[in-house]
């Protein structure tokens, strides 16, 4: 498991519940943006007021009444954690869109109401599902987030403000040598793929490389990692389910598995 902290504890518990023996080997960590000013200014504007989405309020697309945003878009639980740590609560009129159910669960756990989760749990899916609005959309993002969401919304004529909320950094430079050969390695992002390739390669031929989604699988292959398993949905739980199946000796032989 490539991350510690709250994520590591939650996913480790889910792994144990599935009969797996999780070993947390932190390869990435989250750091504040190098320049916190854009995020600070966005959060000041966020708390200044937003369009009220309740019945009888201004029509959708009419814009915020006191300088706020129409939508807050979040594409990771890390973003939710960062914002929840700086903003005690969201304005009641703000609408929240989450890229998938794991992010939506994190938002609800922070006390937010989630108004939109696209069926296609991807940035492109969120671009297609977000309603038209004449007001600004706030998208706090990772420093290395792809431009898919911002470019897609702007192509629709929607104004987007996308301050960096956090940076994903490696935890070191030296090789990582686990005390036992792992049966599986979870690859949960392109950042993790790059760290695995840089610090753990070559992996044992019997180690299953399990990627959380097709995009992450493409990132893993790009840095020379084999990909044996891809989760059926972009969540740690779905990825663990896929690992259980892959490691079950009664499972019929599958192409790509060691």
C-alpha positions in Angstrom: 0.0 0.0 0.0 1.7 3.2 -1.2 0.2 5.8 1.2 -0.1 6.2 4.9 -2.2 8.6 7.0 -6.0 8.4 7.1 -6.1 6.8 3.6 -3.7 4.1 4.6 -5.6 3.3 7.8 -8.9 3.1 6.0 -7.7 1.0 3.1 -5.7 -1.3 5.4 -8.9 -2.0 7.4 -10.7 -2.8 4.1 -7.8 -5.1 3.1 -7.9 -7.0 6.4 -11.7 -7.4 6.0 -11.0 -9.2 2.7 -8.4 -11.5 4.2 -5.4 -9.6 3.0 -2.3 -8.7 5.0 -1.7 -5.0 4.2 1.8 -3.5 4.5 1.9 0.3 4.3 5.0 1.5 2.5 4.5 5.3 2.0 5.8 6.2 -1.5 4.0 9.6 -1.8 2.9 12.3 0.6 0.8 15.5 0.4 2.4 18.9 0.8 0.8 22.4 0.7 1.2 24.4 -2.5 4.4 26.4 -2.9 2.4 29.5 -3.3 -0.7 29.3 -1.1 -2.0 32.7 -2.2 -4.4 31.7 -5.0 -6.0 29.0 -2.8 -6.3 31.5 0.1 -8.0 34.1 -2.1 -10.3 31.5 -3.6 -11.4 30.3 -0.2 -12.0 33.9 0.9 -14.2 34.4 -2.1 -15.9 31.0 -1.4 -17.0 32.0 2.0 -18.1 35.4 0.9 -21.3 34.0 -0.6 -22.7 31.9 -3.4 -25.8 31.4 -5.5 -28.6 29.9 -3.4 -29.7 26.7 -5.0 -32.8 26.3 -2.9 -36.4 26.5 -4.3 -37.4 30.1 -5.1 -33.8 31.3 -5.3 -32.2 32.9 -8.4 -32.4 30.8 -11.5 -29.6 28.4 -12.3 -26.8 30.2 -14.1 -27.8 33.7 -12.8 -24.5 33.9 -11.0 -23.6 34.3 -7.3 -25.2 37.0 -5.3 -22.2 38.1 -3.3 -19.1 37.2 -5.1 -19.0 33.5 -4.5 -19.0 30.4 -6.8 -21.9 28.5 -8.3 -20.1 25.1 -8.0 -17.3 23.5 -6.1 -15.7 20.6 -8.1 -13.6 18.0 -6.2 -11.8 15.2 -7.9 -10.0 13.6 -4.9 -10.5 12.9 -1.2 -7.3 14.8 -0.6 -8.8 18.0 -1.9 -11.8 17.5 0.4 -9.4 17.0 3.4 -7.4 20.2 2.5 -10.5 22.3 2.1 -12.3 21.0 5.1 -9.2 21.8 7.2 -9.4 25.5 6.1 -13.1 26.1 5.7 -15.2 25.0 8.7 -18.4 24.7 6.6 -19.4 25.4 3.0 -22.0 28.2 2.3 -25.5 26.7 2.1 -26.0 27.8 -1.5 -22.9 26.2 -2.9 -23.4 23.1 -5.1 -20.8 20.4 -4.9 -19.8 18.0 -7.7 -17.6 15.0 -7.0 -15.8 13.0 -9.7 -16.8 9.6 -8.2 -18.3 7.9 -5.2 -15.1 7.6 -3.2 -14.6 11.4 -3.4 -18.3 11.9 -2.7 -18.1 9.8 0.4 -15.2 11.9 1.6 -17.2 15.0 1.0 -20.2 13.7 2.9 -18.0 12.7 5.7 -16.8 16.3 5.9 -20.4 17.4 6.3 -20.9 18.6 2.7 -24.0 17.9 0.6 -23.0 16.5 -2.8 -25.3 17.5 -5.7 -23.6 15.7 -8.6 -21.7 12.5 -9.1 -21.4 11.6 -12.8 -22.1 8.0 -13.9 -18.7 8.2 -15.7 -16.3 8.6 -12.8 -13.8 10.7 -14.7 -12.9 14.3 -15.3 -14.4 14.0 -18.8 -17.6 12.5 -17.3 -17.8 15.4 -14.9 -17.3 17.9 -17.7 -20.2 16.3 -19.6 -22.5 16.1 -16.6 -22.0 19.6 -15.0 -25.0 21.8 -15.8 -24.5 25.0 -17.8 -23.8 28.0 -15.6 -23.0 31.6 -16.1 -21.2 31.7 -12.8 -17.7 30.6 -11.9 -16.8 27.1 -11.0 -14.1 26.5 -8.3 -11.9 23.5 -8.9 -9.1 23.3 -6.3 -6.7 20.7 -7.7 -3.5 18.8 -7.3 -0.4 20.6 -8.7 -0.1 17.8 -11.3 -3.8 17.4 -12.2 -4.4 16.9 -15.9 -6.0 19.8 -17.8 -9.0 17.7 -18.9 -11.6 19.2 -16.6 -10.5 22.8 -16.8 -10.1 22.7 -20.6 -13.4 20.8 -21.0 -15.5 23.3 -19.0 -13.9 26.3 -20.6 -14.6 24.8 -24.0 -18.3 24.8 -22.9 -18.0 28.5 -22.1 -17.9 27.9 -18.3 -15.5 30.1 -16.2 -13.2 28.0 -14.0 -10.9 29.0 -11.2 -8.4 26.2 -10.4 -6.0 27.1 -7.6 -3.5 24.5 -6.5 -4.7 22.9 -3.3 -1.8 20.5 -2.7 1.3 18.9 -4.1 2.0 15.2 -4.3 5.6 14.5 -3.5 7.8 11.4 -3.2 8.9 10.4 0.3 12.5 9.8 -0.6 15.1 8.8 -3.2 16.5 5.5 -1.9 15.4 2.0 -3.0 12.4 0.5 -1.1 13.1 -3.0 0.0 10.0 -4.6 1.7 10.7 -7.1 4.4 8.8 -9.7 2.4 8.2 -10.0 -1.3 4.7 -8.5 -1.8 2.1 -10.6 -3.5 0.5 -7.4 -4.9 1.4 -3.7 -5.1 -1.4 -1.2 -5.2 -0.9 1.6 -7.8 -3.4 4.2 -7.1 -2.2 7.1 -9.2 0.4 8.1 -11.8 2.5 9.5 -9.0 2.5 6.2 -7.3 3.4 4.4 -10.6 6.4 6.6 -11.0 7.6 6.0 -7.5 7.2 2.3 -7.7 9.2 2.2 -11.0 11.8 4.5 -9.5 12.2 2.9 -6.0 10.9 -0.6 -6.2 11.8 -1.9 -9.6 12.5 -4.5 -10.7 9.6 -6.1 -8.9 9.5 -9.8 -8.2 8.0 -11.7 -11.2 5.3 -13.1 -9.0 4.1 -9.7 -7.7 0.7 -8.6 -9.0 0.7 -4.9 -10.1 -2.9 -3.7 -9.4 -4.0 -0.3 -10.9 -7.0 1.6 -9.7 -8.2 2.6 -13.2 -7.4 2.6 -16.9 -5.7 6.0 -16.7 -3.4 4.8 -13.9 -2.7 1.6 -15.8 -1.6 3.7 -18.8 0.7 5.7 -16.5 2.1 2.5 -15.1 2.9 1.0 -18.5 4.5 4.3 -19.5 7.1 3.9 -16.8 7.8 0.3 -17.6 5.6 -1.5 -15.0 3.5 -4.5 -16.0 -0.2 -4.3 -15.3 -1.9 -7.4 -14.1 -5.1 -6.1 -12.5 -7.3 -3.0 -13.0 -10.1 -2.3 -10.6 -13.7 -2.4 -11.9 -14.4 1.0 -10.4 -12.1 3.8 -9.4 -12.0 3.1 -5.7 -9.6 1.4 -3.3 -12.3 -1.1 -2.3 -12.9 -2.2 -5.9 -9.1 -2.5 -6.4 -8.8 -4.7 -3.3 -11.7 -6.9 -4.6 -9.8 -7.3 -7.9 -6.6 -8.2 -6.0 -8.5 -10.8 -4.0 -9.7 -12.4 -7.2 -6.2 -12.3 -8.8 -4.5 -13.9 -5.8 -7.2 -16.6 -5.4 -5.6 -19.9 -6.6 -9.0 -21.2 -7.5 -9.5 -18.3 -10.0 -9.2 -19.5 -13.7 -5.9 -18.5 -15.3 -6.1 -14.9 -16.6 -4.1 -13.3 -19.3 -1.6 -10.9 -17.8 -1.3 -12.5 -14.3 2.0 -14.0 -13.2 
